[in-house]
Amino acid sequence: MEEELAMLRQFIGQLQDLLNLYGSPLPPFDSLQPFHFHNQQQQNHNNGNNGNNNRWCFLNLDDGSADDYCSLVMAAGKSGSFKMLEPCKPPPSKKPRKERNRGKSLGTTSSTEVMQQEIWKEFPEDLFEAVIARLPITTFFRFRSVCRKWNSFLDSQSFSQHCAQVPQSNPWFYTIAHENVNSGAMYDPSLKKWHHPTISYLPTKTIVLPVASAGGLVCFLDIGHRNFYVCNPLTQSFKELPPRSVKVWSRVAVGMTLNSNAASGGYKILWVCCDGEHEVYDSLKNSWTRPGSMPSCIKLPLSLNFRSQAVSLGGTLYFMRSDPEGIVSYNMVTGVWKQSIIPAPHHLSDRTLAQCEGRIILVGLLTKNAATCVCIWELQKMTLLWKEVDRMPNIWCLDFYGKHVRMTCLGNSGLLMLSLRSRQMNRLVTYNLVSREWLKVPGCLVPRGRKRQWIACGTAFNPCLTATA
C-alpha cells in the first residue's frame, strides 16, 4: 500500500508539472479537493457534449481511504479515460537536406509537384527578367549556368531595359596585383568579397593594365602603349580596338566617356601624351580620329600626372598636370581644350583627382616631419582653390608614422579604394565621398591559396550585365 501511494503522489506531481508548463497551474497540493468520475456520461449528456471532454480531477490523499483512490485510478486507467503521463519528448530533429532530397528521389513525383511545374512553365518571361535584373550582381555567376534560356537574357533588349530601371549600386574595383600582373581581381564593396575572373581574350604574352572605365566597361592598355582593349569583366564581352593612326611610344593618359546614359549608346576613348598629341576613338564608328592640335594657350609639355586617372563629368574629361600645377580638360562633344592653374596644397604627394556629385575632389598623402595622413580636398569653383574637407582617422594614421608610404587611388567617382603600402605593410581602405566613411578592405588572397597579394593598380567600374564592348 505504501508503494502504491508513492506512485500516486508521483503521478499527481507529473500532472502538476504538465499544467505549469502548458496551462493554468494547479492549486497547492495540500488544498486539492477529492473528486471522482461517477456519473460522467450522464453529465456530458446533460451538457450536450459527446463524452470526449474529460475534466481534470484532483485527489486529496490525506482524506479518505488510500484503497479507494488506488482503485479509482486503476479503474480509470482500464477504461481509457485516465492515462498515465509520459516523460516529455524533445521535438523531432530536422533532417539534413541531403537526407530529405534522398527521400524525395526514392519516391514518386506527387501531383502537387507536377502542378507546380505546370505553373512555372506558364510563368511570364518578362517577370523572370524583371526579377533576375534586381538580384545581386554576384548571383549572375550562378544563374547564368542554370539553363540556356536564362543565359540568353543577356542578349535580350527587354532585359536591358529592366536592368536600366534598377538603381546603380556601389562601383566594383578591377585590380592588378604585383604577384600576377596577367590576371585581375575584382572587389565587391557591398559584400566585402574578392572575385578572380578569367578574361581569356586578353593577351598573355604582354602586360595589360586597366586605365579607364565607363558604364560597366573597362579599358585596357598594354604596357608598350600600342594596343587598346575594352571588356566587360562580368560577361566577358571583349573587343580589341583598331590600331591608332599616330604611333606614340611615350606614356599616355587615357579617359573614357559614354555617348548616353547607357553603354548601349556607344562610348568614346581619348588618349593624350605630354607633347600634346591626342586621338579620340568612337565605338559607333569603330575608328580613331585626330580632332586637331592642342591650343597655344596650353603650355607644352603637359607634364601629366599618370598616377591620377582622368575624371569624367558631363562629357568632359579632366587631367591633372604639373609645371604649372593645375587641371586640363577636354570636352568630348565640342572638342575644346581648357586649362586651369590651381596650386596644390603644400607637403602633398601621390595626388589623385576624383569627383562626387559634380564636384572635383583631390586625394593625396600629406606628410609633415614623420607624420603621414590621407587628406581629402574639394575644389572651390569661385576661387579655384583647394579646401580640405576630410582626412583619415588619426588612429589609422599612427600606423604610418616614420614610414615611407606610397598611395595608389583606384577609382575616382563616389567610392574610392586606396592602396597604402611600405616595406612593412600593405593596407587597403575604401572612402565614400558622399557619406565620408572610411572602411578597411580585406586582403586579396591568391586564388586557392593563403598568400596575400599586393595591389599595384586598378580602376573602378559600375557592374552592368548588359554593357557590351
DRENDO-1510 file (C-alpha; in Angstrom, 1 decimal, always signed):
<recs>
REC; n; res; u; v; w
REC; 1; MET; +0.0; +0.0; +0.0 .
REC; 2; GLU; +2.8; +2.4; +0.8 .
REC; 3; GLU; +4.4; +1.8; -2.6 .
REC; 4; GLU; +1.1; +2.4; -4.5 .
REC; 5; LEU; +0.5; +5.6; -2.5 .
REC; 6; ALA; +4.0; +6.8; -3.5 .
REC; 7; MET; +3.3; +6.1; -7.2 .
REC; 8; LEU; +0.0; +8.0; -6.9 .
REC; 9; ARG; +1.8; +11.0; -5.4 .
REC; 10; GLN; +4.4; +10.9; -8.2 .
REC; 11; PHE; +1.6; +10.8; -10.8 .
REC; 12; ILE; -0.1; +13.8; -9.4 .
REC; 13; GLY; +3.3; +15.7; -9.3 .
REC; 14; GLN; +3.7; +14.9; -13.1 .
REC; 15; LEU; +0.2; +16.3; -13.6 .
REC; 16; GLN; +1.1; +19.5; -11.8 .
REC; 17; ASP; +4.3; +19.9; -13.8 .
REC; 18; LEU; +2.4; +19.5; -17.0 .
REC; 19; LEU; -0.2; +22.1; -16.1 .
REC; 20; ASN; +2.5; +24.5; -15.1 .
REC; 21; LEU; +4.1; +24.1; -18.5 .
REC; 22; TYR; +1.0; +24.1; -20.8 .
REC; 23; GLY; -1.9; +25.5; -18.8 .
REC; 24; SER; -3.0; +27.2; -15.6 .
REC; 25; PRO; -1.2; +25.9; -12.6 .
REC; 26; LEU; -2.8; +23.6; -10.1 .
REC; 27; PRO; -3.8; +24.7; -6.6 .
REC; 28; PRO; -1.3; +23.9; -3.8 .
REC; 29; PHE; -1.0; +20.2; -3.2 .
REC; 30; ASP; -2.5; +20.4; +0.3 .
REC; 31; SER; -5.6; +22.2; -0.9 .
REC; 32; LEU; -6.6; +19.7; -3.6 .
REC; 33; GLN; -10.2; +18.5; -3.1 .
REC; 34; PRO; -11.3; +15.0; -3.6 .
REC; 35; PHE; -13.2; +14.2; -6.8 .
REC; 36; HIS; -14.5; +11.2; -8.7 .
REC; 37; PHE; -15.7; +10.3; -12.2 .
REC; 38; HIS; -19.1; +8.8; -11.3 .
REC; 39; ASN; -22.0; +9.9; -13.5 .
REC; 40; GLN; -19.7; +11.4; -16.1 .
REC; 41; GLN; -21.6; +10.1; -19.1 .
REC; 42; GLN; -24.8; +11.5; -17.6 .
REC; 43; GLN; -23.2; +14.9; -17.1 .
REC; 44; ASN; -21.9; +15.0; -20.6 .
REC; 45; HIS; -25.3; +14.0; -21.9 .
REC; 46; ASN; -26.9; +16.8; -20.0 .
REC; 47; ASN; -24.3; +19.4; -21.2 .
REC; 48; GLY; -24.8; +18.3; -24.8 .
REC; 49; ASN; -21.2; +17.1; -25.1 .
REC; 50; ASN; -20.1; +14.0; -27.0 .
REC; 51; GLY; -18.4; +12.5; -23.9 .
REC; 52; ASN; -14.8; +13.2; -25.1 .
REC; 53; ASN; -14.3; +16.3; -22.9 .
REC; 54; ASN; -12.7; +14.9; -19.8 .
REC; 55; ARG; -12.2; +17.2; -16.8 .
REC; 56; TRP; -9.2; +17.4; -14.5 .
REC; 57; CYS; -9.7; +15.5; -11.2 .
REC; 58; PHE; -7.9; +16.4; -8.1 .
REC; 59; LEU; -7.2; +14.0; -5.2 .
REC; 60; ASN; -6.7; +14.6; -1.6 .
REC; 61; LEU; -4.6; +11.8; -0.3 .
REC; 62; ASP; -4.8; +13.0; +3.3 .
REC; 63; ASP; -8.6; +12.3; +3.5 .
REC; 64; GLY; -10.4; +9.0; +2.9 .
REC; 65; SER; -9.0; +5.6; +2.2 .
REC; 66; ALA; -6.0; +5.1; +0.0 .
REC; 67; ASP; -7.5; +1.9; -1.3 .
REC; 68; ASP; -10.5; +3.9; -2.7 .
REC; 69; TYR; -8.2; +6.3; -4.6 .
REC; 70; CYS; -6.0; +3.5; -5.9 .
REC; 71; SER; -8.9; +1.5; -7.1 .
REC; 72; LEU; -10.2; +4.7; -8.7 .
REC; 73; VAL; -7.0; +5.3; -10.6 .
REC; 74; MET; -6.8; +1.7; -11.7 .
REC; 75; ALA; -10.4; +1.7; -13.0 .
REC; 76; ALA; -9.8; +4.9; -14.8 .
REC; 77; GLY; -6.7; +3.5; -16.4 .
REC; 78; LYS; -8.6; +0.4; -17.6 .
REC; 79; SER; -11.5; +2.5; -19.1 .
REC; 80; GLY; -9.1; +4.7; -21.1 .
REC; 81; SER; -10.4; +8.0; -19.6 .
REC; 82; PHE; -7.3; +8.5; -17.5 .
REC; 83; LYS; -3.8; +7.9; -18.9 .
REC; 84; MET; -0.5; +7.9; -17.2 .
REC; 85; LEU; +1.8; +10.8; -18.3 .
REC; 86; GLU; +4.9; +10.0; -20.3 .
REC; 87; PRO; +8.1; +12.0; -19.9 .
REC; 88; CYS; +8.3; +15.0; -22.2 .
REC; 89; LYS; +10.0; +14.0; -25.5 .
REC; 90; PRO; +12.2; +16.5; -27.4 .
REC; 91; PRO; +10.8; +17.7; -30.8 .
REC; 92; PRO; +12.0; +15.7; -33.7 .
REC; 93; SER; +15.2; +17.0; -35.1 .
REC; 94; LYS; +15.3; +18.4; -38.6 .
REC; 95; LYS; +16.8; +16.1; -41.1 .
REC; 96; PRO; +19.7; +17.3; -43.2 .
REC; 97; ARG; +18.9; +18.5; -46.7 .
REC; 98; LYS; +20.7; +15.6; -48.4 .
REC; 99; GLU; +18.5; +13.1; -46.5 .
REC; 100; ARG; +15.3; +14.9; -47.4 .
REC; 101; ASN; +16.3; +15.1; -51.1 .
REC; 102; ARG; +17.3; +11.4; -51.0 .
REC; 103; GLY; +13.9; +10.6; -49.6 .
REC; 104; LYS; +12.2; +12.6; -52.4 .
REC; 105; SER; +14.3; +11.0; -55.1 .
REC; 106; LEU; +13.3; +7.5; -53.9 .
REC; 107; GLY; +9.6; +8.2; -54.0 .
REC; 108; THR; +7.4; +9.1; -57.0 .
REC; 109; THR; +6.5; +12.6; -58.0 .
REC; 110; SER; +3.4; +13.8; -56.3 .
REC; 111; SER; +0.6; +15.6; -58.1 .
REC; 112; THR; +1.4; +18.8; -56.2 .
REC; 113; GLU; +4.9; +18.8; -57.7 .
REC; 114; VAL; +3.5; +18.3; -61.1 .
REC; 115; MET; +1.1; +21.2; -60.6 .
REC; 116; GLN; +4.0; +23.4; -59.5 .
REC; 117; GLN; +5.9; +22.5; -62.7 .
REC; 118; GLU; +3.0; +23.5; -64.8 .
REC; 119; ILE; +2.7; +26.8; -63.0 .
REC; 120; TRP; +6.4; +27.7; -63.5 .
REC; 121; LYS; +6.1; +26.5; -67.1 .
REC; 122; GLU; +3.5; +29.2; -67.8 .
REC; 123; PHE; +5.3; +31.9; -65.8 .
REC; 124; PRO; +5.6; +35.1; -67.9 .
REC; 125; GLU; +9.1; +35.6; -69.2 .
REC; 126; ASP; +9.2; +39.3; -68.7 .
REC; 127; LEU; +8.6; +38.7; -64.9 .
REC; 128; PHE; +11.6; +36.3; -64.9 .
REC; 129; GLU; +13.7; +39.1; -66.5 .
REC; 130; ALA; +12.4; +41.7; -64.0 .
REC; 131; VAL; +13.3; +39.5; -61.0 .
REC; 132; ILE; +16.7; +38.5; -62.3 .
REC; 133; ALA; +17.6; +42.1; -63.1 .
REC; 134; ARG; +17.0; +43.0; -59.5 .
REC; 135; LEU; +19.1; +40.2; -58.0 .
REC; 136; PRO; +22.5; +41.0; -56.5 .
REC; 137; ILE; +25.2; +41.1; -59.2 .
REC; 138; THR; +27.0; +38.2; -57.6 .
REC; 139; THR; +24.1; +35.8; -58.4 .
REC; 140; PHE; +24.9; +36.4; -62.1 .
REC; 141; PHE; +27.8; +33.9; -61.8 .
REC; 142; ARG; +25.3; +31.2; -60.7 .
REC; 143; PHE; +22.1; +31.8; -62.6 .
REC; 144; ARG; +23.9; +32.1; -65.9 .
REC; 145; SER; +24.7; +28.4; -65.8 .
REC; 146; VAL; +21.1; +27.3; -64.9 .
REC; 147; CYS; +19.9; +26.9; -68.5 .
REC; 148; ARG; +20.5; +28.3; -72.0 .
REC; 149; LYS; +17.3; +30.4; -71.7 .
REC; 150; TRP; +18.5; +32.3; -68.7 .
REC; 151; ASN; +21.9; +32.7; -70.2 .
REC; 152; SER; +20.2; +34.2; -73.3 .
REC; 153; PHE; +18.7; +37.0; -71.2 .
REC; 154; LEU; +22.0; +38.9; -71.5 .
REC; 155; ASP; +21.2; +39.5; -75.2 .
REC; 156; SER; +17.6; +40.4; -74.7 .
REC; 157; GLN; +16.6; +44.0; -75.3 .
REC; 158; SER; +13.8; +43.8; -72.7 .
REC; 159; PHE; +16.3; +42.5; -70.1 .
REC; 160; SER; +18.5; +45.5; -70.8 .
REC; 161; GLN; +15.5; +47.8; -70.2 .
REC; 162; HIS; +14.8; +46.1; -66.8 .
REC; 163; CYS; +18.4; +46.5; -65.8 .
REC; 164; ALA; +18.3; +50.2; -66.7 .
REC; 165; GLN; +15.4; +50.7; -64.3 .
REC; 166; VAL; +17.4; +49.3; -61.4 .
REC; 167; PRO; +19.3; +51.9; -59.4 .
REC; 168; GLN; +23.1; +51.6; -59.7 .
REC; 169; SER; +24.8; +50.0; -56.7 .
REC; 170; ASN; +28.3; +50.8; -55.4 .
REC; 171; PRO; +31.1; +50.5; -58.0 .
REC; 172; TRP; +33.3; +47.5; -58.1 .
REC; 173; PHE; +37.1; +47.6; -58.4 .
REC; 174; TYR; +39.1; +45.8; -61.1 .
REC; 175; THR; +42.7; +45.5; -59.8 .
REC; 176; ILE; +46.1; +44.1; -60.8 .
REC; 177; ALA; +48.4; +42.6; -58.3 .
REC; 178; HIS; +52.2; +42.6; -58.2 .
REC; 179; GLU; +52.4; +38.9; -57.8 .
REC; 180; ASN; +50.3; +38.2; -61.0 .
REC; 181; VAL; +50.1; +41.0; -63.5 .
REC; 182; ASN; +48.5; +38.9; -66.2 .
REC; 183; SER; +45.3; +38.2; -64.2 .
REC; 184; GLY; +43.0; +40.6; -62.3 .
REC; 185; ALA; +40.9; +40.5; -59.2 .
REC; 186; MET; +37.5; +42.2; -58.7 .
REC; 187; TYR; +36.4; +43.6; -55.3 .
REC; 188; ASP; +32.7; +43.9; -54.4 .
REC; 189; PRO; +32.4; +46.5; -51.6 .
REC; 190; SER; +28.8; +45.7; -50.8 .
REC; 191; LEU; +29.7; +42.1; -49.8 .
REC; 192; LYS; +33.3; +42.8; -49.0 .
REC; 193; LYS; +34.3; +39.9; -51.2 .
REC; 194; TRP; +37.0; +39.4; -53.8 .
REC; 195; HIS; +36.4; +37.6; -57.2 .
REC; 196; HIS; +39.0; +36.3; -59.5 .
REC; 197; PRO; +37.7; +36.4; -63.1 .
REC; 198; THR; +39.5; +35.0; -66.1 .
REC; 199; ILE; +39.3; +37.2; -69.2 .
REC; 200; SER; +40.6; +34.7; -71.8 .
REC; 201; TYR; +40.7; +37.2; -74.7 .
REC; 202; LEU; +43.3; +39.4; -73.1 .
REC; 203; PRO; +46.8; +38.8; -74.4 .
REC; 204; THR; +49.1; +36.8; -72.1 .
REC; 205; LYS; +52.5; +37.5; -73.7 .
REC; 206; THR; +52.4; +41.1; -72.6 .
REC; 207; ILE; +51.3; +43.1; -69.6 .
REC; 208; VAL; +47.8; +44.7; -69.9 .
REC; 209; LEU; +46.7; +47.3; -67.4 .
REC; 210; PRO; +43.2; +48.8; -66.7 .
REC; 211; VAL; +43.5; +52.6; -67.4 .
REC; 212; ALA; +39.8; +53.8; -67.6 .
REC; 213; SER; +36.2; +52.8; -67.3 .
REC; 214; ALA; +32.7; +53.9; -68.2 .
REC; 215; GLY; +29.2; +52.3; -68.0 .
REC; 216; GLY; +30.3; +48.8; -66.9 .
REC; 217; LEU; +33.2; +48.6; -69.4 .
REC; 218; VAL; +36.9; +48.7; -68.6 .
REC; 219; CYS; +39.5; +50.0; -71.0 .
REC; 220; PHE; +42.9; +48.2; -71.0 .
REC; 221; LEU; +46.2; +49.3; -72.5 .
REC; 222; ASP; +49.3; +47.2; -72.9 .
REC; 223; ILE; +52.5; +48.2; -71.2 .
REC; 224; GLY; +54.0; +49.1; -74.6 .
REC; 225; HIS; +51.2; +51.7; -75.1 .
REC; 226; ARG; +50.4; +50.2; -78.5 .
REC; 227; ASN; +47.1; +48.4; -78.3 .
REC; 228; PHE; +43.8; +49.2; -76.6 .
REC; 229; TYR; +41.1; +46.7; -75.4 .
REC; 230; VAL; +37.6; +47.1; -74.0 .
REC; 231; CYS; +36.0; +44.5; -71.9 .
REC; 232; ASN; +33.0; +43.8; -69.5 .
REC; 233; PRO; +34.6; +41.9; -66.7 .
REC; 234; LEU; +31.3; +40.3; -65.7 .
REC; 235; THR; +30.1; +39.0; -69.0 .
REC; 236; GLN; +33.5; +38.6; -70.8 .
REC; 237; SER; +32.2; +40.9; -73.6 .
REC; 238; PHE; +35.5; +41.8; -75.3 .
REC; 239; LYS; +36.8; +44.0; -78.1 .
REC; 240; GLU; +40.3; +44.8; -79.5 .
REC; 241; LEU; +40.3; +48.4; -80.8 .
REC; 242; PRO; +41.8; +49.1; -84.2 .
REC; 243; PRO; +45.4; +50.4; -84.5 .
REC; 244; ARG; +45.9; +54.1; -83.9 .
REC; 245; SER; +46.8; +56.4; -86.7 .
REC; 246; VAL; +49.5; +58.0; -84.7 .
REC; 247; LYS; +52.4; +55.9; -83.5 .
REC; 248; VAL; +53.2; +57.0; -80.0 .
REC; 249; TRP; +56.0; +55.4; -77.9 .
REC; 250; SER; +55.8; +57.5; -74.8 .
REC; 251; ARG; +53.4; +57.2; -72.0 .
REC; 252; VAL; +49.8; +58.4; -72.4 .
REC; 253; ALA; +46.9; +59.4; -70.2 .
REC; 254; VAL; +43.5; +57.8; -71.1 .
REC; 255; GLY; +39.9; +58.9; -70.4 .
REC; 256; MET; +36.6; +57.2; -71.3 .
REC; 257; THR; +33.0; +58.6; -71.6 .
REC; 258; LEU; +29.6; +57.3; -72.7 .
REC; 259; ASN; +27.6; +58.9; -75.5 .
REC; 260; SER; +24.4; +58.5; -73.5 .
REC; 261; ASN; +23.4; +57.2; -70.0 .
REC; 262; ALA; +23.9; +53.6; -71.1 .
REC; 263; ALA; +26.8; +51.7; -72.7 .
REC; 264; SER; +24.4; +50.6; -75.5 .
REC; 265; GLY; +24.5; +54.1; -76.9 .
REC; 266; GLY; +28.3; +53.8; -77.5 .
REC; 267; TYR; +31.4; +55.2; -75.9 .
REC; 268; LYS; +34.4; +57.3; -76.7 .
REC; 269; ILE; +38.1; +56.9; -75.5 .
REC; 270; LEU; +40.7; +59.7; -75.5 .
REC; 271; TRP; +44.4; +59.3; -75.2 .
REC; 272; VAL; +46.8; +62.2; -74.8 .
REC; 273; CYS; +50.6; +62.4; -74.4 .
REC; 274; CYS; +52.8; +65.1; -72.9 .
REC; 275; ASP; +53.7; +66.6; -76.3 .
REC; 276; GLY; +50.0; +67.4; -77.0 .
REC; 277; GLU; +49.3; +64.6; -79.4 .
REC; 278; HIS; +45.9; +63.1; -78.9 .
REC; 279; GLU; +43.2; +60.9; -80.6 .
REC; 280; VAL; +39.6; +60.0; -79.9 .
REC; 281; TYR; +38.0; +56.6; -80.6 .
REC; 282; ASP; +34.3; +56.3; -81.3 .
REC; 283; SER; +32.7; +52.9; -80.7 .
REC; 284; LEU; +29.9; +53.6; -83.1 .
REC; 285; LYS; +32.3; +54.3; -86.0 .
REC; 286; ASN; +34.9; +51.8; -84.7 .
REC; 287; SER; +37.7; +54.2; -85.7 .
REC; 288; TRP; +40.2; +56.7; -84.3 .
REC; 289; THR; +40.2; +60.4; -85.3 .
REC; 290; ARG; +42.5; +63.3; -84.8 .
REC; 291; PRO; +40.3; +66.3; -83.7 .
REC; 292; GLY; +43.1; +68.8; -84.1 .
REC; 293; SER; +46.1; +70.2; -82.3 .
REC; 294; MET; +46.5; +71.4; -78.8 .
REC; 295; PRO; +45.6; +75.2; -78.5 .
REC; 296; SER; +48.5; +77.6; -77.9 .
REC; 297; CYS; +47.1; +78.8; -74.6 .
REC; 298; ILE; +48.0; +75.4; -73.0 .
REC; 299; LYS; +51.7; +75.2; -72.1 .
REC; 300; LEU; +53.6; +72.2; -73.5 .
REC; 301; PRO; +54.8; +69.7; -72.4 .
REC; 302; LEU; +51.8; +68.9; -70.3 .
REC; 303; SER; +53.8; +67.1; -67.5 .
REC; 304; LEU; +50.7; +64.9; -66.9 .
REC; 305; ASN; +50.3; +63.1; -63.6 .
REC; 306; PHE; +49.9; +59.5; -64.8 .
REC; 307; ARG; +49.2; +58.3; -61.3 .
REC; 308; SER; +45.9; +60.1; -61.4 .
REC; 309; GLN; +43.2; +58.7; -63.7 .
REC; 310; ALA; +41.0; +61.1; -65.8 .
REC; 311; VAL; +37.8; +62.2; -64.2 .
REC; 312; SER; +34.6; +62.3; -66.4 .
REC; 313; LEU; +32.0; +64.9; -65.7 .
REC; 314; GLY; +29.1; +65.7; -68.1 .
REC; 315; GLY; +31.1; +64.5; -71.2 .
REC; 316; THR; +34.2; +66.4; -70.2 .
REC; 317; LEU; +37.5; +64.7; -69.1 .
REC; 318; TYR; +39.8; +66.3; -66.5 .
REC; 319; PHE; +43.5; +65.5; -66.2 .
REC; 320; MET; +46.0; +66.6; -63.6 .
REC; 321; ARG; +49.2; +68.3; -64.7 .
REC; 322; SER; +52.2; +70.0; -63.1 .
REC; 323; ASP; +54.6; +72.8; -64.1 .
REC; 324; PRO; +52.3; +74.7; -63.8 .
REC; 325; GLU; +50.2; +72.9; -61.4 .
REC; 326; GLY; +46.5; +72.6; -62.4 .
REC; 327; ILE; +44.0; +70.8; -64.4 .
REC; 328; VAL; +43.5; +70.5; -68.2 .
REC; 329; SER; +40.1; +69.4; -69.6 .
REC; 330; TYR; +38.7; +68.2; -72.9 .
REC; 331; ASN; +35.1; +68.3; -73.9 .
REC; 332; MET; +34.3; +65.1; -75.8 .
REC; 333; VAL; +31.3; +66.7; -77.6 .
REC; 334; THR; +32.7; +70.1; -78.7 .
REC; 335; GLY; +36.4; +69.0; -78.9 .
REC; 336; VAL; +37.6; +72.1; -76.9 .
REC; 337; TRP; +40.6; +72.0; -74.6 .
REC; 338; LYS; +40.8; +74.2; -71.4 .
REC; 339; GLN; +43.4; +74.8; -68.7 .
REC; 340; SER; +43.0; +75.9; -65.1 .
REC; 341; ILE; +46.1; +76.9; -63.0 .
REC; 342; ILE; +45.4; +75.6; -59.4 .
REC; 343; PRO; +48.2; +75.4; -56.9 .
REC; 344; ALA; +48.4; +72.2; -55.0 .
REC; 345; PRO; +48.5; +72.1; -51.1 .
REC; 346; HIS; +51.9; +72.0; -49.6 .
REC; 347; HIS; +53.6; +68.8; -48.4 .
REC; 348; LEU; +51.3; +66.8; -50.6 .
REC; 349; SER; +52.3; +63.7; -52.6 .
REC; 350; ASP; +50.6; +61.0; -54.7 .
REC; 351; ARG; +47.9; +63.4; -55.7 .
REC; 352; THR; +44.8; +62.0; -57.5 .
REC; 353; LEU; +41.7; +63.6; -58.9 .
REC; 354; ALA; +38.2; +62.3; -58.2 .
REC; 355; GLN; +34.6; +63.6; -58.5 .
REC; 356; CYS; +31.5; +63.4; -56.4 .
REC; 357; GLU; +28.1; +64.7; -57.4 .
REC; 358; GLY; +29.6; +67.2; -59.9 .
REC; 359; ARG; +32.4; +68.4; -57.5 .
REC; 360; ILE; +36.1; +68.0; -58.3 .
REC; 361; ILE; +37.9; +66.2; -55.4 .
REC; 362; LEU; +41.6; +65.9; -54.7 .
REC; 363; VAL; +43.1; +63.0; -52.7 .
REC; 364; GLY; +46.7; +62.9; -51.5 .
REC; 365; LEU; +49.2; +62.0; -48.8 .
REC; 366; LEU; +50.0; +64.8; -46.5 .
REC; 367; THR; +53.5; +64.3; -45.0 .
REC; 368; LYS; +55.0; +66.6; -42.4 .
REC; 369; ASN; +58.0; +65.7; -40.3 .
REC; 370; ALA; +57.5; +62.0; -39.6 .
REC; 371; ALA; +53.6; +62.0; -39.7 .
REC; 372; THR; +51.7; +60.9; -42.8 .
REC; 373; CYS; +47.9; +61.2; -43.3 .
REC; 374; VAL; +45.5; +60.8; -46.2 .
REC; 375; CYS; +43.6; +64.0; -46.8 .
REC; 376; ILE; +40.6; +65.0; -49.0 .
REC; 377; TRP; +40.2; +68.4; -50.6 .
REC; 378; GLU; +37.4; +69.9; -52.6 .
REC; 379; LEU; +37.9; +72.5; -55.4 .
REC; 380; GLN; +36.1; +75.8; -54.8 .
REC; 381; LYS; +34.6; +76.9; -58.1 .
REC; 382; MET; +34.7; +80.7; -57.2 .
REC; 383; THR; +38.3; +80.9; -56.0 .
REC; 384; LEU; +39.8; +77.8; -57.8 .
REC; 385; LEU; +41.5; +76.8; -54.6 .
REC; 386; TRP; +41.6; +73.5; -52.7 .
REC; 387; LYS; +39.7; +73.3; -49.4 .
REC; 388; GLU; +40.3; +70.4; -47.0 .
REC; 389; VAL; +37.0; +68.6; -46.2 .
REC; 390; ASP; +38.1; +65.4; -44.5 .
REC; 391; ARG; +41.1; +63.2; -43.5 .
REC; 392; MET; +41.7; +59.7; -42.4 .
REC; 393; PRO; +41.1; +58.9; -38.7 .
REC; 394; ASN; +44.2; +59.7; -36.6 .
REC; 395; ILE; +44.3; +56.2; -35.1 .
REC; 396; TRP; +44.8; +54.8; -38.5 .
REC; 397; CYS; +47.5; +57.3; -39.4 .
REC; 398; LEU; +49.6; +56.2; -36.4 .
REC; 399; ASP; +50.5; +53.1; -38.4 .
REC; 400; PHE; +52.2; +55.3; -41.0 .
REC; 401; TYR; +54.3; +57.2; -38.5 .
REC; 402; GLY; +58.0; +57.2; -39.5 .
REC; 403; LYS; +57.4; +55.0; -42.6 .
REC; 404; HIS; +57.9; +55.9; -46.3 .
REC; 405; VAL; +54.3; +55.3; -47.5 .
REC; 406; ARG; +53.1; +55.3; -51.1 .
REC; 407; MET; +49.5; +55.6; -52.1 .
REC; 408; THR; +47.6; +54.5; -55.2 .
REC; 409; CYS; +44.0; +55.5; -55.7 .
REC; 410; LEU; +41.7; +53.1; -57.5 .
REC; 411; GLY; +38.5; +54.7; -58.8 .
REC; 412; ASN; +37.6; +58.3; -58.9 .
REC; 413; SER; +33.8; +58.5; -58.6 .
REC; 414; GLY; +31.7; +58.2; -55.4 .
REC; 415; LEU; +33.7; +55.4; -53.8 .
REC; 416; LEU; +37.5; +55.3; -53.7 .
REC; 417; MET; +39.9; +52.4; -52.9 .
REC; 418; LEU; +43.2; +53.5; -51.5 .
REC; 419; SER; +46.2; +51.1; -51.6 .
REC; 420; LEU; +48.7; +52.2; -48.9 .
REC; 421; ARG; +52.0; +50.3; -48.9 .
REC; 422; SER; +55.5; +50.5; -47.5 .
REC; 423; ARG; +58.2; +47.9; -46.8 .
REC; 424; GLN; +56.5; +46.8; -43.6 .
REC; 425; MET; +52.8; +46.9; -44.6 .
REC; 426; ASN; +50.2; +46.9; -47.3 .
REC; 427; ARG; +46.8; +48.3; -46.4 .
REC; 428; LEU; +43.6; +48.7; -48.5 .
REC; 429; VAL; +40.8; +51.1; -47.4 .
REC; 430; THR; +37.7; +52.5; -49.1 .
REC; 431; TYR; +36.5; +56.0; -48.7 .
REC; 432; ASN; +32.9; +57.0; -49.5 .
REC; 433; LEU; +32.9; +60.6; -50.8 .
REC; 434; VAL; +29.2; +61.0; -50.1 .
REC; 435; SER; +28.9; +59.6; -46.5 .
REC; 436; ARG; +32.6; +60.4; -45.7 .
REC; 437; GLU; +33.0; +56.9; -44.3 .
REC; 438; TRP; +36.4; +55.1; -44.1 .
REC; 439; LEU; +36.4; +51.2; -44.1 .
REC; 440; LYS; +39.1; +48.7; -44.2 .
REC; 441; VAL; +39.2; +46.2; -47.1 .
REC; 442; PRO; +40.0; +42.5; -46.5 .
REC; 443; GLY; +43.3; +41.3; -48.1 .
REC; 444; CYS; +43.2; +40.0; -51.6 .
REC; 445; LEU; +44.5; +36.4; -51.4 .
REC; 446; VAL; +45.9; +34.3; -54.2 .
REC; 447; PRO; +43.2; +32.1; -55.7 .
REC; 448; ARG; +43.2; +28.7; -53.9 .
REC; 449; GLY; +45.9; +29.9; -51.5 .
REC; 450; ARG; +46.6; +31.9; -48.4 .
REC; 451; LYS; +49.2; +34.4; -49.7 .
REC; 452; ARG; +48.1; +38.0; -49.7 .
REC; 453; GLN; +48.6; +39.9; -52.9 .
REC; 454; TRP; +49.8; +43.5; -53.2 .
REC; 455; ILE; +47.6; +45.6; -55.3 .
REC; 456; ALA; +49.6; +47.5; -58.0 .
REC; 457; CYS; +46.9; +49.4; -59.9 .
REC; 458; GLY; +43.3; +49.3; -61.0 .
REC; 459; THR; +40.1; +51.2; -61.7 .
REC; 460; ALA; +36.5; +51.3; -60.6 .
REC; 461; PHE; +33.6; +50.3; -62.8 .
REC; 462; ASN; +29.8; +50.1; -62.4 .
REC; 463; PRO; +28.8; +46.4; -62.6 .
REC; 464; CYS; +26.4; +46.1; -65.5 .
REC; 465; LEU; +25.2; +42.8; -67.1 .
REC; 466; THR; +24.1; +44.4; -70.4 .
REC; 467; ALA; +27.1; +46.6; -71.2 .
REC; 468; THR; +28.8; +45.3; -74.4 .
REC; 469; ALA; +32.1; +46.2; -75.8 .
</recs>
